[in-house]
Amino acid sequence: MFYFLSEFRDVFSELNIFRYITFRAGMSAVTTFLICIILGPYVIKKLKQLQIQEKTRREDCPDLDQFHDVKQGTPTMGGVLIVGSILFSVFLWADLTNPYILLTTVTCAWLSILGFADDYIKLLHSREPKPPHQERRRRDRILKKLKDLTQRYDLFTKRGRRGLHARTKLIWQLLLGTLIGSFIYLNPHISTKLDVPFFKNLTIDLGLFYIPFVILIVVGTCNAVNLTDGLDGLAIGCILIVSLALGILSYVTGHAKFSEYLFLPYVSGAGELTIFCAALVGASLGFLWFNAYPATIFMGDVGSLALGGTVGIISVFIKKELLLLLLGGIFAWEALSVILQVWSFKTRGKRLFRISPFHHHLQMCGWNESKIIIRFWIIGIILALLTLTTLKIR
């Protein structure tokens, strides 16, 4: 919104400042941070009143209860605060006519709604609300209808306690990836070429196959972050690091001179995504204020799915899809540990890890939770530095 004030710079020259990406990126980060810090206590209090609280006991993995019993009852679905602050800040500071901003906003909102539905269905089966006596019958009828509806369409897992059926979530993620991938393929101004790291002029044109490639990124990133979100501050801290690096990459990719100097594919308009990345950074810092160990609020699927898919789509738009594998190495390893665990158990009848994802394996090995979190952050920072270093190793 403020970006459009620069149109009046001929009348008030001071308004020209709203044209600068660096200024708007900084203000975007500050805005999301302040929103989270100011509204955080109110959101936590409200979630407690509404009994939107974490159910940490796992019937499918009782060994984890010894570590997570103290977290029972912690408010969850804090991702509403994260996503809300990000979208509000982007509305204030970004160029809303930029197609990359619009599509990234759609991705963030789409996956947050999907995550919200997943979290809410879990709550329906984890507790019965206790509304005031005069409204109890009406609310009970509504809840009963919701349960009957979701059960009828097979939206639950076999245990009926873990939210949306995996197939249902996958379908909506596939649909989003298909829409974004098709838009890129049909848009002549957006390339379907993959820029290969470490090589100046090596690119791979996927053509029509770019659509399933985008689908893979959307599904992979949002679920990888979701799997990583198992310890206090672990996922949001890693998102903070990844978002900061993506903000730098977005700026140089959308800058004609910088991209030419670094032999990077120039993407006109991609620099505007720096504002979105800055909003992610500010929101991550603000939420981490409350989510740091010991956490007073969890983000839930409404936050993890949205954040994961968003960083994935940004990497697609700035043509850093392959670099994301290095930059988001923590997320990639967490997801891979689950895949390897399932593969090993089904093919060999043995487990590679005591439990997956890998951060839970470290817990079972006796690692302190805060040590796991901080060391994962350190690794994430090193990977981000390596990612930025590749800009000159070409």
C-alpha positions in Angstrom: 0.0 0.0 0.0 2.7 2.5 0.9 4.5 1.6 -2.3 1.8 3.5 -4.3 2.5 6.7 -2.3 5.7 7.0 -4.3 3.5 7.9 -7.3 3.1 11.3 -5.7 6.9 11.9 -5.3 6.6 14.8 -7.8 4.5 16.6 -5.3 6.3 15.4 -2.1 9.8 14.3 -2.9 10.1 12.6 0.5 7.6 9.9 -0.7 10.3 8.6 -3.1 11.7 6.6 -0.2 8.8 4.1 -0.6 10.3 3.0 -4.0 13.4 1.6 -2.4 13.2 -2.1 -1.8 15.8 -2.0 1.1 13.7 0.6 3.0 10.5 -1.3 2.6 12.1 -4.6 3.4 13.4 -3.2 6.7 10.1 -1.7 7.6 8.3 -5.0 6.6 10.5 -6.9 9.1 10.0 -4.4 11.8 6.2 -4.4 11.2 5.8 -8.2 11.5 8.1 -8.3 14.6 6.1 -5.6 16.4 2.8 -7.2 15.5 4.0 -10.6 17.0 5.5 -9.0 20.1 2.4 -6.8 20.8 -0.3 -9.3 20.0 1.5 -12.4 21.2 0.4 -12.3 24.8 -3.2 -11.6 23.8 -3.2 -14.5 21.3 -1.7 -16.9 23.9 -4.4 -15.8 26.4 -7.2 -16.2 23.9 -6.0 -19.6 22.7 -6.0 -20.8 26.3 -9.5 -19.5 26.8 -10.7 -21.3 23.7 -8.9 -24.5 24.9 -6.8 -24.6 21.7 -4.0 -26.5 23.4 -1.5 -29.1 22.4 -2.1 -32.7 23.0 1.4 -34.1 23.4 0.6 -37.7 24.3 1.2 -40.0 21.4 -0.6 -43.3 21.3 1.6 -44.2 18.3 4.8 -43.3 20.0 4.5 -43.4 23.9 8.3 -43.3 24.3 8.2 -39.5 23.5 5.8 -38.8 26.4 8.7 -38.7 28.9 10.1 -35.7 27.0 6.9 -33.9 26.1 4.5 -34.4 29.1 5.6 -30.9 30.4 4.3 -29.4 27.2 0.8 -30.8 27.6 -1.8 -28.0 27.4 0.5 -25.4 25.7 -1.5 -23.2 23.3 -1.1 -24.2 19.7 -2.2 -22.8 16.3 0.1 -19.8 16.8 0.8 -19.9 13.1 -2.3 -17.7 12.8 -0.3 -14.9 14.4 2.7 -15.6 12.1 0.7 -15.7 8.9 -1.5 -12.8 9.8 1.4 -10.6 10.6 3.2 -11.5 7.4 0.2 -10.9 5.1 -0.6 -7.6 6.8 3.0 -6.4 6.5 3.2 -7.5 2.8 -0.1 -5.6 2.2 1.5 -2.5 3.7 4.9 -2.5 2.2 5.0 -4.6 -1.0 4.0 -3.8 -4.6 0.7 -5.6 -4.8 0.7 -5.5 -8.6 3.8 -7.7 -8.7 2.8 -11.3 -9.8 5.5 -12.9 -7.6 4.1 -11.2 -4.5 0.6 -12.1 -5.4 1.4 -15.8 -6.0 3.5 -16.1 -2.9 0.7 -14.5 -0.9 -1.8 -17.1 -2.4 0.6 -19.9 -1.5 1.0 -18.7 2.1 -2.7 -18.2 2.6 -3.7 -21.5 0.9 -1.4 -23.6 3.0 -2.3 -21.8 6.2 -5.9 -22.6 5.6 -5.1 -26.2 5.0 -3.0 -26.3 8.2 -5.8 -24.6 10.1 -8.2 -27.3 9.0 -5.8 -30.0 10.1 -5.2 -28.4 13.5 -8.9 -27.7 14.1 -9.9 -31.3 13.3 -7.3 -32.6 15.7 -8.9 -30.4 18.4 -12.3 -31.7 17.7 -11.2 -35.2 18.5 -8.8 -34.3 21.4 -11.3 -32.6 23.7 -14.9 -31.6 24.1 -15.4 -27.9 24.5 -17.1 -26.5 27.6 -19.1 -23.5 26.5 -21.5 -21.6 28.7 -24.7 -23.6 29.6 -27.0 -21.5 27.5 -25.0 -22.2 24.3 -23.9 -25.8 25.1 -26.6 -27.6 23.2 -26.3 -25.5 20.1 -22.5 -25.8 19.9 -22.6 -29.6 20.7 -24.9 -30.0 17.7 -22.5 -28.1 15.4 -19.5 -30.1 16.6 -21.4 -33.3 16.1 -22.3 -32.3 12.5 -18.6 -31.4 11.8 -17.4 -34.7 13.1 -20.0 -36.7 11.2 -19.2 -34.8 8.0 -15.4 -35.3 8.2 -15.7 -38.9 9.1 -18.1 -39.5 6.3 -15.6 -38.2 3.7 -12.7 -40.1 5.3 -10.7 -37.0 6.3 -9.1 -38.6 9.4 -6.3 -41.0 9.8 -7.0 -44.5 11.1 -6.6 -43.4 14.7 -9.1 -40.5 14.1 -6.9 -38.3 16.2 -4.1 -36.9 14.0 -6.1 -34.4 11.9 -6.7 -34.4 8.2 -6.1 -37.6 6.3 -2.7 -37.6 4.7 -4.3 -38.2 1.3 -6.5 -35.1 1.7 -3.6 -32.8 2.6 -1.6 -34.2 -0.3 -4.4 -33.5 -2.8 -4.6 -29.8 -1.8 -0.9 -29.5 -1.9 -0.7 -31.1 -5.3 -3.5 -28.8 -6.6 -1.6 -25.7 -5.4 1.7 -26.9 -6.9 -0.1 -27.6 -10.2 -1.7 -24.1 -10.3 1.7 -22.4 -9.6 3.6 -24.6 -11.9 1.1 -24.1 -14.8 1.2 -20.4 -14.3 5.0 -20.4 -14.6 4.9 -22.7 -17.7 2.3 -20.6 -19.5 3.9 -17.3 -18.7 6.5 -16.3 -21.3 8.2 -13.9 -18.9 9.1 -16.6 -16.4 11.7 -19.2 -17.3 11.3 -23.0 -16.8 15.1 -23.4 -16.7 17.0 -24.7 -13.7 20.1 -22.7 -12.8 22.8 -25.2 -11.8 24.9 -24.0 -8.9 28.7 -23.7 -9.3 28.4 -23.3 -13.1 28.2 -20.0 -14.9 26.3 -20.9 -18.0 24.8 -24.4 -17.2 21.0 -24.5 -17.2 18.5 -27.3 -17.7 15.2 -26.4 -19.4 12.5 -28.7 -18.0 9.8 -27.4 -20.2 6.5 -29.0 -19.4 8.2 -31.1 -16.7 8.7 -27.9 -14.7 5.1 -28.3 -13.5 5.7 -31.6 -11.6 9.0 -30.1 -10.4 7.2 -27.2 -8.8 4.7 -29.7 -7.3 7.6 -31.6 -5.8 9.0 -28.5 -4.2 5.7 -27.4 -2.7 4.9 -30.8 -1.3 8.4 -31.4 -0.1 9.1 -28.0 1.6 5.8 -27.7 3.5 5.9 -31.2 4.8 9.6 -31.0 5.6 9.1 -27.9 7.8 6.1 -29.7 9.3 8.2 -32.7 10.3 10.9 -30.4 11.7 8.4 -28.6 14.0 8.8 -30.9 16.9 10.9 -29.0 19.4 10.6 -25.6 20.9 11.9 -23.0 18.4 13.5 -25.5 16.1 11.5 -25.0 13.0 10.9 -21.2 13.4 14.6 -20.6 14.0 15.6 -22.5 10.9 12.9 -20.6 8.9 14.4 -17.4 10.2 17.8 -18.4 8.8 16.5 -19.6 5.5 14.3 -16.5 5.0 17.2 -14.2 5.7 19.3 -15.9 3.0 16.4 -16.0 0.5 15.9 -12.3 1.1 19.5 -11.6 0.0 19.2 -14.0 -3.0 15.9 -12.3 -4.0 17.5 -8.9 -3.9 20.5 -9.8 -6.1 18.4 -11.9 -8.5 16.0 -8.9 -9.1 18.9 -6.4 -9.5 20.2 -6.3 -13.1 23.7 -5.2 -12.2 24.2 -7.5 -9.3 22.9 -10.5 -11.2 25.1 -9.7 -14.2 28.2 -9.4 -12.0 27.5 -12.7 -10.2 26.5 -14.5 -13.4 23.0 -15.2 -12.0 19.8 -15.4 -14.1 18.2 -12.0 -13.8 14.5 -12.2 -12.9 12.7 -8.9 -13.5 10.5 -8.0 -10.5 11.9 -10.8 -8.3 13.6 -8.2 -6.1 10.1 -7.4 -4.6 10.2 -10.8 -2.9 12.8 -9.3 -0.6 9.9 -7.6 1.2 8.2 -10.9 1.6 11.3 -12.6 2.9 11.9 -9.7 5.3 8.3 -10.2 6.6 9.2 -13.8 7.2 12.3 -12.8 9.1 10.4 -10.3 11.4 7.6 -12.7 12.0 10.1 -15.5 12.9 11.9 -13.3 15.3 8.6 -12.2 16.9 7.2 -15.7 17.2 10.5 -17.0 18.5 10.2 -14.6 21.4 7.4 -16.8 22.7 8.3 -20.1 21.0 11.8 -20.3 22.4 12.5 -23.1 24.9 10.4 -23.5 27.1 7.7 -22.5 24.6 4.6 -20.8 25.7 2.9 -21.3 22.2 3.3 -23.6 19.3 2.8 -22.7 15.6 0.8 -25.8 14.7 0.3 -27.0 11.1 -1.3 -23.6 10.3 2.2 -22.1 10.6 4.5 -24.9 9.5 2.8 -25.8 6.3 2.4 -22.1 5.3 6.0 -21.2 6.1 7.5 -24.3 4.4 5.5 -23.8 1.2 6.3 -20.1 1.1 10.0 -20.5 1.2 9.8 -23.2 -1.5 7.8 -21.0 -3.9 10.1 -18.1 -3.3 13.1 -20.3 -4.3 11.2 -21.2 -7.5 10.5 -17.6 -8.5 14.1 -16.5 -8.0 15.5 -19.6 -9.8 17.3 -21.0 -6.7 15.4 -24.3 -6.6 18.5 -26.5 -6.4 20.2 -24.2 -3.9 17.3 -24.7 -1.6 18.4 -28.2 -1.0 21.6 -26.9 0.5 20.1 -23.8 2.2 17.3 -25.8 3.8 19.5 -28.8 4.6 18.1 -29.1 8.1 14.6 -29.5 6.7 15.8 -31.9 4.0 17.6 -34.1 6.4 14.6 -34.3 8.8 12.3 -35.3 5.9 14.9 -37.8 4.6 15.3 -39.4 8.1 11.6 -40.2 8.1 11.7 -41.6 4.5 14.8 -43.7 5.3 13.1 -45.0 8.5 10.0 -46.1 6.7 12.0 -47.6 3.9 14.3 -49.6 6.2 11.4 -50.9 8.4 9.3 -52.0 5.4 12.2 -53.6 3.4 14.5 -54.9 6.2 12.2 -55.0 9.2 14.7 -52.9 11.1 14.8 -49.2 12.1 17.8 -47.0 11.2 17.0 -44.6 14.0 15.4 -45.1 17.4 12.6 -42.8 16.2 12.1 -40.3 13.4 12.3 -37.4 12.6 16.0 -37.2 13.5 15.6 -34.6 16.3 13.6 -37.2 18.3 16.3 -39.8 17.7 18.7 -37.4 19.4 16.3 -37.0 22.3 16.2 -40.8 22.7 20.0 -40.8 22.7 20.0 -38.5 25.7 20.6 -35.1 24.1 19.1 -32.2 25.9 16.3 -30.4 23.9 17.9 -27.0 24.0 21.2 -28.4 22.8 19.6 -30.1 19.8 17.8 -26.9 18.9 20.9 -24.6 19.2 23.1 -27.0 17.3 20.6 -27.4 14.5 20.5 -23.6 14.3 24.3 -23.5 14.1 24.2 -26.0 11.2 21.5 -24.0 9.5 23.6 -20.8 9.7 26.6 -22.6 8.3 24.5 -23.9 5.4 23.2 -20.4 4.7 26.7 -19.1 4.6 27.7 -21.8 2.2 24.7 -21.1 0.0 25.6 -17.4 -0.2 29.2 -18.4 -0.9 28.1 -20.3 -4.0 27.2 -17.0 -5.7 30.9 -16.5 -6.3 31.9 -20.1 -6.9 30.7 -20.4 -10.5 
